[in-house]
Amino acid sequence: MSYCLLNIKQHHSSDISLYNFFKNLHNSHILEIYVLVLTIRSENPIGFVPSQINITLAASYFSIKVSMKRIIRSINRAELITFKRWGGKSYSLFNAINRQVRIGVLLAVYTTVAHPEFVFAQTDTTKVNKEYNLDEVEVSAQRTPVAFSQVARIVSVISREEIEAAPVQSIQDLLEYALSVDVRQRGPNGVQADISVRGGSFDQTLILLNGISISDPQTGHHSLNLPVSLKNIQRIEILEGPAARVFGPNAFSGAINIITTPEGATNLKVDISAGQHKLSDVNISGNLNSEAWKHFLAFDRMSSDGYIDNTDFKNWNAFYQTRLDTKPGALDFQFGRTNKAFGANSFYTADYPNQYEETKTTFASMKFESGTKIHLTPSIYWRRNQDKFELFRSDPASWYAGHNYHLTDVFGSNLNAWFSSSLGKTAFGSEIRSESVWSNVLGLAMDTPIAVPGESGQIFTKSYSRTTISYFIEHSVYLKKLTVSAGAMTNRISDLGFGWSIYPGMDASYALSDLIKFYASANSSMRMPTFTDLFYSGPTNIGNPNLKPEKSVTYEGGLKLSYTGFSGRADVYRREGKNLIDWVREKETDKWKAQNLTLINSSGIELSGTFFPEKIWNKSVFLTKLGINYSYNQLEKGYNALFSNYVLDNLKQKLDIEIEHKIWNKIKASWRASYQDRNGMRTATNSYEPFWLVNTRIMWKTPSTEIYVMAANLFDTRYYDFGTISQPGRWISIGISHKINFK
């Protein structure tokens, strides 16, 4: 028995022949190596001949217990060892060695090129997508880190590769094709949209950016005022169902976490597109990275003259993100700004189509991750949204008193801590969140009015503030086949006077085999009324300062299937809601009034399947991906006498189809089709008609350059997402993107 210690400081230039290394130690039975990074490079994308491998080694620990003589015999026979991931699967590298392996720290990067300086430059994302293993992605579905394969809830993940292939221009367009997600767009291409999940309202869905809440307390109409473009997003996680014990208040019917991450290489990317209705979109982004410090910066500007009268827009956003890895821990900082100015044709009422709106949103957060035994993640964040709304863009009526001005400030701080033990993972934490509004419409009268920033001669005459304090606890157990996670949130809202309330929840899953997993969960949640719900009064609306918080309990269960080249699921759910907030009226001539509805229950089913034919048949075929999603939702309400503006007006059933295929050489195509059937009435006499919406994208793509043509609403379908607002017909655009990688 012998031991060998390798202490290579210049590890980036030290290539060691694995064959010679093992040959020199052929009498050894146990090999212990201090390793930080193991990089495997090969010309063969599905396997490697051991004697051809170069490896790079330096400073952390793993131990391999093998017979060296057996390894030498394998090398001399040039046996082919194949693997795709570390996971204890039958095709694992270590299982192929057929000996016990003990690993402390191991990071493996497997690429298909021979020269390290071109590793990132030559990676084709269409190839990466074929080997993309979603099971090992860490998702934000619990308060402790958890792999996708371990989650006992329904979490949909839209990867970077899927985003790049999708025939869409904005996050709102992308989510149009996500399972059980209802996107009701007032303005196209990210101007404004209401997002809901599983039949909920847009105020019941929590929006997060890199795990930090960016939902707007004034109104959910502004929650998607994002400082980052779709073209700069790495992935999107959609947690279906309530998530109060994970994300806090307002994760009522679901949560959408939008994730950006600095890339590992220093690069610059430019994406330019143009289309009908004078559409223009310019996106510039870049990564600047050193060994410990990574920076990401992006800028985007999009504009159009509009598809009908008063639908023009000019939007821009800028975003900066940095991550610094230090010995005590990792520091993450993000800062962004987005400005939108757009014609709001009939956005909030059909009575006055010549509306106009401008919003300015600034967001910043800082988070620090540290600890080994007890992991601590404190964070602070700030979000400011300034909104100017004009009921008359020009030629105002004689009775019109003037525009509406609002400014909301949100300050928050939270601490999440977790540790592992023989009993599982335990997490606990707290959050304090302060929400304030200054307005000439919303809130209570101010003793001393203040000037509206950036608006000459305008003043805020009203204001309102509230503070929410929340505490969390959660424990998760991971057994061989069984996963159980249970926890609770307790919180107190300063302005409601109800004291402390507790919202518990529990998730469980059981793996019947490697292919089939059953899951079930029960979770409670709540949603606070927005400032608009409480205070807004206008020509067509009356607010209600006596509103109570919404509450619900959701039960769900189903099964998940996973096989080579296929993944799918089927589930059912039931949400029992109490005091749901909606804007209602008894007849069309009445004003909309904010009101707590006594009881509304929602039940539904979801079916999903994704096929990768090339993986199934293990050969190149014309069709590379086929995805099918179907969801059905039914509401049970105590009465039918009221017209509903939001809660009772929801998506009843939806069928989404995703197809990707090859055309010739580097030319490929992507298709998305969505069938939507909505409950509710567009007007007093017209119900919503079901419709098909089809988008397509044809692209020529290399590792660094892409040229594409997109057609939104390919068949020029006339449809309505909300009221009398007609959505765009066929909209064709073309674009080019180019990425420059630096050493």
TAVEN-V552336 format. One record per residue. D_LAST is the distance of its C-alpha to the last C-alpha in whole Angstrom. Layout:
# TAVEN-V552336
d_last:D_LAST
d_last:D_LAST
This chain:
# TAVEN-V552336
d_last:43
d_last:40
d_last:37
d_last:33
d_last:31
d_last:27
d_last:26
d_last:22
d_last:20
d_last:18
d_last:17
d_last:14
d_last:15
d_last:18
d_last:19
d_last:23
d_last:25
d_last:27
d_last:30
d_last:30
d_last:30
d_last:33
d_last:35
d_last:35
d_last:36
d_last:38
d_last:41
d_last:40
d_last:40
d_last:38
d_last:35
d_last:33
d_last:29
d_last:27
d_last:24
d_last:22
d_last:19
d_last:20
d_last:18
d_last:20
d_last:18
d_last:21
d_last:21
d_last:24
d_last:24
d_last:27
d_last:27
d_last:27
d_last:29
d_last:28
d_last:29
d_last:25
d_last:23
d_last:21
d_last:20
d_last:19
d_last:21
d_last:22
d_last:24
d_last:26
d_last:29
d_last:30
d_last:33
d_last:34
d_last:37
d_last:38
d_last:40
d_last:38
d_last:40
d_last:40
d_last:36
d_last:37
d_last:39
d_last:37
d_last:34
d_last:37
d_last:38
d_last:34
d_last:35
d_last:33
d_last:32
d_last:30
d_last:29
d_last:27
d_last:28
d_last:29
d_last:32
d_last:35
d_last:36
d_last:37
d_last:34
d_last:32
d_last:31
d_last:33
d_last:36
d_last:36
d_last:36
d_last:39
d_last:39
d_last:39
d_last:35
d_last:35
d_last:32
d_last:31
d_last:27
d_last:25
d_last:22
d_last:21
d_last:18
d_last:19
d_last:17
d_last:18
d_last:16
d_last:15
d_last:12
d_last:10
d_last:6
d_last:8
d_last:10
d_last:10
d_last:9
d_last:13
d_last:15
d_last:18
d_last:19
d_last:23
d_last:22
d_last:21
d_last:24
d_last:27
d_last:26
d_last:25
d_last:28
d_last:29
d_last:32
d_last:29
d_last:28
d_last:29
d_last:31
d_last:33
d_last:36
d_last:38
d_last:38
d_last:36
d_last:33
d_last:34
d_last:32
d_last:33
d_last:35
d_last:37
d_last:38
d_last:42
d_last:42
d_last:40
d_last:37
d_last:35
d_last:31
d_last:30
d_last:26
d_last:23
d_last:24
d_last:27
d_last:26
d_last:24
d_last:27
d_last:30
d_last:32
d_last:32
d_last:31
d_last:31
d_last:32
d_last:35
d_last:35
d_last:33
d_last:36
d_last:38
d_last:38
d_last:37
d_last:40
d_last:43
d_last:41
d_last:43
d_last:42
d_last:44
d_last:43
d_last:44
d_last:42
d_last:39
d_last:35
d_last:35
d_last:38
d_last:40
d_last:41
d_last:43
d_last:41
d_last:43
d_last:43
d_last:46
d_last:49
d_last:48
d_last:48
d_last:45
d_last:46
d_last:46
d_last:42
d_last:40
d_last:36
d_last:33
d_last:30
d_last:28
d_last:31
d_last:33
d_last:36
d_last:36
d_last:39
d_last:41
d_last:45
d_last:46
d_last:46
d_last:44
d_last:43
d_last:40
d_last:39
d_last:36
d_last:35
d_last:31
d_last:29
d_last:26
d_last:26
d_last:26
d_last:23
d_last:21
d_last:23
d_last:22
d_last:26
d_last:29
d_last:32
d_last:35
d_last:38
d_last:41
d_last:44
d_last:45
d_last:43
d_last:44
d_last:44
d_last:40
d_last:39
d_last:43
d_last:45
d_last:45
d_last:43
d_last:46
d_last:46
d_last:42
d_last:38
d_last:35
d_last:32
d_last:29
d_last:26
d_last:22
d_last:19
d_last:16
d_last:13
d_last:11
d_last:8
d_last:7
d_last:9
d_last:12
d_last:15
d_last:18
d_last:21
d_last:25
d_last:28
d_last:32
d_last:35
d_last:39
d_last:40
d_last:38
d_last:35
d_last:32
d_last:29
d_last:25
d_last:23
d_last:19
d_last:17
d_last:14
d_last:12
d_last:11
d_last:10
d_last:11
d_last:13
d_last:16
d_last:16
d_last:14
d_last:15
d_last:16
d_last:18
d_last:20
d_last:23
d_last:25
d_last:29
d_last:31
d_last:35
d_last:38
d_last:41
d_last:42
d_last:44
d_last:48
d_last:49
d_last:48
d_last:44
d_last:42
d_last:39
d_last:36
d_last:34
d_last:30
d_last:28
d_last:25
d_last:24
d_last:22
d_last:21
d_last:19
d_last:20
d_last:20
d_last:21
d_last:23
d_last:26
d_last:28
d_last:27
d_last:24
d_last:25
d_last:24
d_last:25
d_last:25
d_last:27
d_last:28
d_last:30
d_last:32
d_last:35
d_last:37
d_last:40
d_last:42
d_last:45
d_last:47
d_last:49
d_last:52
d_last:49
d_last:51
d_last:55
d_last:56
d_last:59
d_last:56
d_last:54
d_last:53
d_last:50
d_last:47
d_last:45
d_last:42
d_last:40
d_last:37
d_last:35
d_last:33
d_last:32
d_last:30
d_last:30
d_last:29
d_last:29
d_last:29
d_last:29
d_last:30
d_last:33
d_last:33
d_last:37
d_last:37
d_last:34
d_last:35
d_last:33
d_last:34
d_last:33
d_last:35
d_last:34
d_last:36
d_last:36
d_last:38
d_last:39
d_last:42
d_last:44
d_last:46
d_last:48
d_last:51
d_last:53
d_last:54
d_last:51
d_last:54
d_last:58
d_last:59
d_last:62
d_last:65
d_last:64
d_last:61
d_last:60
d_last:56
d_last:53
d_last:51
d_last:49
d_last:47
d_last:45
d_last:44
d_last:42
d_last:41
d_last:40
d_last:39
d_last:38
d_last:38
d_last:38
d_last:37
d_last:38
d_last:38
d_last:39
d_last:39
d_last:43
d_last:45
d_last:46
d_last:43
d_last:41
d_last:42
d_last:41
d_last:42
d_last:42
d_last:43
d_last:42
d_last:44
d_last:43
d_last:45
d_last:45
d_last:47
d_last:48
d_last:49
d_last:51
d_last:54
d_last:55
d_last:53
d_last:55
d_last:58
d_last:59
d_last:58
d_last:60
d_last:58
d_last:56
d_last:53
d_last:51
d_last:48
d_last:45
d_last:44
d_last:47
d_last:50
d_last:53
d_last:52
d_last:53
d_last:53
d_last:56
d_last:55
d_last:53
d_last:52
d_last:50
d_last:50
d_last:49
d_last:48
d_last:47
d_last:46
d_last:46
d_last:45
d_last:45
d_last:44
d_last:44
d_last:43
d_last:44
d_last:42
d_last:44
d_last:44
d_last:45
d_last:46
d_last:44
d_last:46
d_last:44
d_last:47
d_last:47
d_last:48
d_last:48
d_last:50
d_last:50
d_last:52
d_last:52
d_last:54
d_last:55
d_last:57
d_last:59
d_last:59
d_last:58
d_last:55
d_last:55
d_last:53
d_last:51
d_last:51
d_last:49
d_last:48
d_last:46
d_last:47
d_last:45
d_last:47
d_last:45
d_last:48
d_last:46
d_last:42
d_last:43
d_last:45
d_last:44
d_last:47
d_last:47
d_last:49
d_last:48
d_last:50
d_last:49
d_last:51
d_last:49
d_last:50
d_last:49
d_last:50
d_last:52
d_last:49
d_last:51
d_last:51
d_last:53
d_last:55
d_last:56
d_last:55
d_last:58
d_last:59
d_last:60
d_last:60
d_last:59
d_last:60
d_last:58
d_last:60
d_last:59
d_last:61
d_last:58
d_last:58
d_last:54
d_last:54
d_last:54
d_last:53
d_last:53
d_last:51
d_last:52
d_last:50
d_last:49
d_last:48
d_last:46
d_last:43
d_last:42
d_last:39
d_last:39
d_last:36
d_last:35
d_last:38
d_last:38
d_last:41
d_last:43
d_last:46
d_last:48
d_last:51
d_last:51
d_last:53
d_last:53
d_last:56
d_last:56
d_last:58
d_last:58
d_last:55
d_last:55
d_last:56
d_last:57
d_last:60
d_last:63
d_last:66
d_last:67
d_last:65
d_last:66
d_last:66
d_last:63
d_last:60
d_last:61
d_last:58
d_last:60
d_last:59
d_last:60
d_last:62
d_last:61
d_last:58
d_last:57
d_last:54
d_last:54
d_last:52
d_last:50
d_last:47
d_last:45
d_last:42
d_last:41
d_last:37
d_last:37
d_last:34
d_last:36
d_last:34
d_last:34
d_last:37
d_last:38
d_last:35
d_last:35
d_last:33
d_last:35
d_last:36
d_last:36
d_last:33
d_last:34
d_last:37
d_last:38
d_last:41
d_last:42
d_last:46
d_last:47
d_last:51
d_last:52
d_last:55
d_last:57
d_last:60
d_last:62
d_last:65
d_last:66
d_last:65
d_last:67
d_last:64
d_last:61
d_last:58
d_last:55
d_last:52
d_last:53
d_last:56
d_last:54
d_last:51
d_last:50
d_last:52
d_last:50
d_last:47
d_last:45
d_last:42
d_last:40
d_last:37
d_last:36
d_last:33
d_last:33
d_last:32
d_last:34
d_last:32
d_last:29
d_last:26
d_last:29
d_last:30
d_last:32
d_last:33
d_last:36
d_last:37
d_last:41
d_last:43
d_last:47
d_last:48
d_last:51
d_last:52
d_last:55
d_last:57
d_last:58
d_last:56
d_last:60
d_last:63
d_last:64
d_last:61
d_last:59
d_last:55
d_last:55
d_last:53
d_last:50
d_last:47
d_last:44
d_last:41
d_last:38
d_last:36
d_last:32
d_last:31
d_last:28
d_last:26
d_last:22
d_last:19
d_last:16
d_last:15
d_last:18
d_last:21
d_last:25
d_last:28
d_last:31
d_last:33
d_last:37
d_last:38
d_last:42
d_last:42
d_last:45
d_last:46
d_last:48
d_last:50
d_last:49
d_last:50
d_last:48
d_last:50
d_last:53
d_last:54
d_last:50
d_last:49
d_last:46
d_last:44
d_last:45
d_last:42
d_last:39
d_last:37
d_last:33
d_last:31
d_last:27
d_last:23
d_last:20
d_last:17
d_last:13
d_last:10
d_last:7
d_last:4
d_last:0
